[in-house]
Amino acid sequence: MKSLAMVLTAFNQELEPREIQIPTLQEGQILVKLTAAGVCGSDVHMWKGNDPRTRLPMILGHEGVGEIVELKGQRTTVEQEELKVGDAIFWNRGVSCGHCYFCAVAKTPAFCPQRWTYGITKACDQWPYLNGCYAEYIVLSPDTDIFKLPPDLDPGVIVPASCSGATAAHCFDYIKPRIGDTVLIQGPGPVGIFAAYFAALQGAGEIIMIGGTASRLEMAKKFGVTTVLDRKQTSPEERKEIIMGLTGGRGVDYAIEAVGAPSAVKEGLALVRTGGAYLSVGFGDPNGSVEVDCFQDIGRKNLAYQGIWVSDTRHTRVALQGVLKNPSLFTALVSHRLPLAEANLGLQLMDKKEALKVVLV
């Protein structure tokens, strides 16, 4: 039995359709027929060769939802539900060792030195070969953390929770918006929209979003954003004047950068109040540097500057629960649904920012 997969064999070249032999499962492994896979901005970085973790040939795709076809041995979900053939499932895209300092002592498995990620870390010439989600089937390892899904749920709606949602949820380990707090989000992509949604759930009074795509900014209002500022229609000076006007001249309590652009960091630091926090979640690949005035921007303001890197199973669970609260709302995030064979088109749409979220079905 073979699986069709779209394989990255050379950077900046089209993915190649290949048939890959499905291996005999070993104890604890699960064969999953993928029902939906997300095309993430990180996939675009890898396609272009900007992510140093990429090993060729690679089946891209770290966001997946599917149905169990075969299990080798007994497996349970993180909620201790027994899994069986036919179950619709969702999983944490990253797999950590569970025993190192970061996993066992610091309780931060996302930073495990041995952590690997479906569709990012393992090439498809590495056993069990079906290691990414741009394929008909994927083999899940025995140590993958799994969630069971309602059988009638649209799998495409769940896909963005795997990466964007989980990574946005990680931000809220470091900030706890209270009723009346003001949160600024830079970037109306999936991470920024999830961040707005979580900020609203936690009671933020004012949620401001800066972005350059009017349609995305308008849609973000459905997820809790109260004020939108189009960076193509306003200058940095105008945006600062508006934000200071909304905050009594103090600046925002928290800001979340979900853009991955040094210019956004420079602007955002100046918009946070004294004693506030700035979180940088947008840099998924090396993308330049920014000059910071350590006295004015950080020290004098007693500012907390926090980097956010990927996520762990707890964050994945938070994101999944967030989507399950209102699945119909999250249909708005999926702008394009394409068949697997059109994965190249999906990458192009995401690269040109002509899509908010592409899902391969």
Residue pairs with C-beta under 8 A, 6 or more apart in sequence:
1 21
1 22
2 19
2 20
2 21
2 22
3 19
3 20
3 22
3 130
3 135
3 136
3 137
4 17
4 18
4 19
4 20
4 135
4 136
4 340
4 341
5 17
5 18
5 19
5 20
5 59
5 124
5 130
5 132
5 134
5 135
5 136
6 15
6 16
6 17
6 18
6 59
6 60
6 134
6 135
6 340
6 341
6 343
6 344
7 15
7 16
7 17
7 18
7 57
7 58
7 59
7 124
7 134
8 15
8 46
8 47
8 54
8 56
8 57
8 58
8 59
8 60
9 15
9 16
9 56
9 57
10 56
11 47
11 48
11 49
11 54
11 56
12 47
12 48
12 49
14 344
15 47
15 60
15 134
15 343
15 344
15 347
17 341
18 124
20 59
20 124
20 129
20 130
20 135
21 129
22 31
22 130
22 137
22 139
23 127
23 128
23 129
23 130
23 139
25 31
25 70
25 71
25 72
25 128
25 139
26 72
26 128
26 142
27 72
27 73
27 142
28 72
28 73
28 75
28 141
28 142
28 143
29 71
29 72
29 128
29 139
29 140
29 141
29 142
30 68
30 70
30 71
30 72
30 75
30 83
30 139
30 140
30 144
30 146
31 68
31 69
31 70
31 71
31 137
31 138
31 139
31 140
32 64
32 66
32 67
32 68
32 69
32 89
32 137
32 138
32 139
32 140
33 66
33 67
33 69
33 136
33 137
34 64
34 65
34 66
34 133
34 135
34 136
34 137
34 138
35 65
35 66
35 67
35 88
35 155
35 361
36 64
36 65
36 66
36 155
36 156
36 158
36 159
36 359
36 360
36 361
37 61
37 63
37 64
37 65
37 133
37 134
37 135
37 159
37 340
37 359
37 360
38 61
38 62
38 63
38 64
38 133
38 159
38 160
38 162
38 163
38 357
38 358
38 359
38 360
39 61
39 343
39 346
39 347
39 349
39 350
39 355
39 357
39 358
39 359
39 360
40 62
40 63
40 163
40 164
40 350
41 189
41 284
41 350
42 51
42 62
42 120
42 163
42 284
42 285
43 60
43 61
43 62
43 119
43 347
43 350
44 347
44 350
44 351
45 51
45 284
45 285
46 53
46 54
46 58
46 60
46 120
47 60
47 347
47 351
48 351
50 285
50 286
51 120
51 284
51 285
52 286
53 120
53 121
54 120
55 121
55 122
55 123
55 126
56 123
57 123
57 124
57 125
58 119
58 123
58 124
58 132
59 119
59 124
59 130
59 131
59 132
59 133
59 134
59 135
60 119
60 132
60 133
60 134
60 343
61 118
61 119
61 132
61 133
61 134
61 135
61 360
62 93
62 117
62 118
62 119
62 120
62 132
62 133
62 162
62 163
63 93
63 119
63 133
63 159
63 160
63 162
63 163
64 90
64 91
64 93
64 118
64 119
64 133
64 138
64 159
64 162
65 88
65 89
65 90
65 149
65 155
65 156
65 158
65 159
65 162
66 88
66 89
66 138
66 155
67 86
67 87
67 88
67 89
68 83
68 84
68 85
68 86
68 87
68 89
69 85
69 137
70 85
71 83
71 84
71 85
74 82
75 82
75 83
75 142
75 146
76 82
76 83
76 146
77 83
77 89
77 146
77 147
77 148
78 145
78 146
78 147
78 313
78 317
79 147
79 148
81 148
83 89
83 146
83 148
87 148
87 149
88 148
88 149
88 150
88 151
88 153
88 155
89 146
89 147
89 148
89 149
90 146
90 147
90 149
90 158
90 161
90 162
90 316
90 320
91 140
91 144
91 145
91 146
91 147
91 162
91 316
92 144
92 145
92 146
92 166
92 312
92 313
92 316
93 117
93 118
93 119
93 120
93 162
93 163
93 166
93 316
94 109
94 110
94 115
94 116
94 117
94 310
94 311
94 312
95 115
95 116
95 117
95 118
95 141
95 143
95 144
95 145
96 102
96 103
96 109
96 110
96 112
96 114
96 115
96 312
97 103
97 112
97 114
97 115
98 104
98 109
98 112
98 143
100 112
100 113
100 114
102 108
102 109
102 111
102 112
102 113
103 109
103 112
108 312
109 115
109 312
109 313
110 170
110 309
110 310
110 311
110 312
110 315
111 309
116 122
117 310
118 131
118 132
118 133
118 138
119 131
119 132
119 133
119 134
120 132
121 131
122 131
122 132
123 131
124 130
124 131
124 132
128 139
129 139
130 137
130 138
130 139
131 138
131 139
132 138
133 360
134 340
134 343
134 360
135 340
136 340
140 146
145 313
145 316
147 316
147 317
147 320
149 155
149 158
150 324
153 324
153 327
154 327
154 331
155 361
156 331
156 334
156 337
156 359
156 361
157 323
157 327
157 330
157 331
157 333
157 334
158 320
158 323
159 334
159 357
159 359
160 190
160 194
160 323
160 330
160 333
160 334
160 357
161 194
161 316
161 319
161 320
161 322
161 323
162 316
162 319
163 311
164 189
164 190
164 191
164 193
164 194
164 319
164 357
165 190
165 194
165 316
165 318
165 319
165 320
165 322
165 323
166 310
166 311
166 312
166 315
166 316
166 318
166 319
167 191
167 194
167 281
167 308
167 310
167 311
167 315
168 191
168 192
168 194
168 195
168 197
168 198
168 256
168 258
168 281
168 319
169 194
169 198
169 311
169 315
169 316
169 318
169 319
169 322
170 281
170 308
170 309
170 310
170 311
170 312
170 315
171 195
171 198
171 256
171 279
171 281
171 308
172 198
172 199
172 202
172 318
173 315
174 277
174 279
174 304
174 306
174 308
175 183
175 254
175 277
175 279
176 202
177 183
177 199
177 202
177 203
177 204
177 253
177 254
178 202
178 203
178 204
179 203
179 204
179 205
180 205
181 203
181 204
181 205
181 206
181 253
181 254
182 204
182 205
182 206
182 207
182 208
182 246
182 247
182 252
182 253
182 254
183 195
183 196
183 199
183 204
183 206
183 207
183 208
183 252
183 253
183 254
183 255
183 256
184 208
184 209
184 210
184 243
184 252
184 254
184 255
184 256
184 268
184 271
184 272
185 192
185 195
185 196
185 199
185 207
185 208
185 209
185 210
185 225
185 255
185 256
185 258
186 192
186 209
186 210
186 211
186 255
186 256
186 257
186 258
186 259
186 264
186 267
186 268
186 282
187 209
187 210
187 211
187 257
187 258
187 259
187 260
187 264
187 282
188 209
188 211
188 213
188 216
188 217
188 219
188 220
188 228
189 216
189 258
189 259
189 356
190 333
190 356
190 357
191 258
191 281
191 282
192 209
192 211
192 220
192 256
192 258
192 259
193 216
193 219
193 220
193 223
193 333
194 223
194 319
194 322
195 256
195 258
195 281
196 207
196 209
196 220
196 223
196 224
196 225
197 223
197 224
197 322
198 318
198 322
199 207
199 224
199 254
200 207
200 223
200 224
201 224
201 322
204 224
206 226
206 227
206 246
206 247
207 224
207 225
207 226
207 227
208 225
208 226
208 227
208 228
208 229
208 243
208 246
208 252
209 217
209 220
209 225
209 227
209 228
209 229
210 228
210 229
210 231
210 239
210 264
210 267
211 217
211 220
211 228
211 229
211 230
211 231
212 230
212 231
212 232
213 353
214 230
214 232
216 356
217 225
217 228
217 230
218 228
219 332
219 356
220 228
221 228
222 329
222 332
223 329
227 242
227 246
229 239
229 242
229 243
231 239
234 242
236 267
239 267
239 271
240 267
240 270
240 271
243 251
243 252
243 271
244 250
244 251
247 273
250 273
250 274
251 270
251 271
251 272
251 273
251 274
251 276
252 271
252 272
252 273
252 276
253 272
253 273
253 276
253 277
254 272
254 276
254 277
254 278
254 279
255 268
255 269
255 271
255 272
255 276
255 277
255 278
255 279
256 279
256 281
257 264
257 265
257 268
257 278
257 279
257 280
257 281
257 282
258 281
258 282
259 282
260 282
260 283
260 284
260 285
260 287
261 282
261 287
261 288
262 287
262 288
262 289
262 290
263 290
264 282
265 278
265 280
265 290
265 292
266 290
266 291
266 292
268 278
269 278
269 292
269 297
269 298
269 303
269 305
270 297
272 278
272 301
272 303
273 301
274 300
274 301
274 302
274 303
275 301
275 302
275 303
276 301
276 303
276 304
277 303
277 304
277 305
277 306
278 303
278 304
278 305
278 306
279 306
279 307
279 308
280 305
280 306
280 307
280 308
281 307
281 308
283 307
292 298
297 303
298 305
311 319
323 330
333 356
333 357
334 356
334 357
334 358
334 359
335 355
335 356
335 357
335 358
336 346
336 349
336 355
336 357
336 358
336 359
337 358
337 359
337 360
337 361
338 345
338 346
338 358
338 359
338 360
338 361
339 360
339 361
340 360
340 361
342 360
343 360
346 355
346 358
346 360
349 355
349 358
350 358
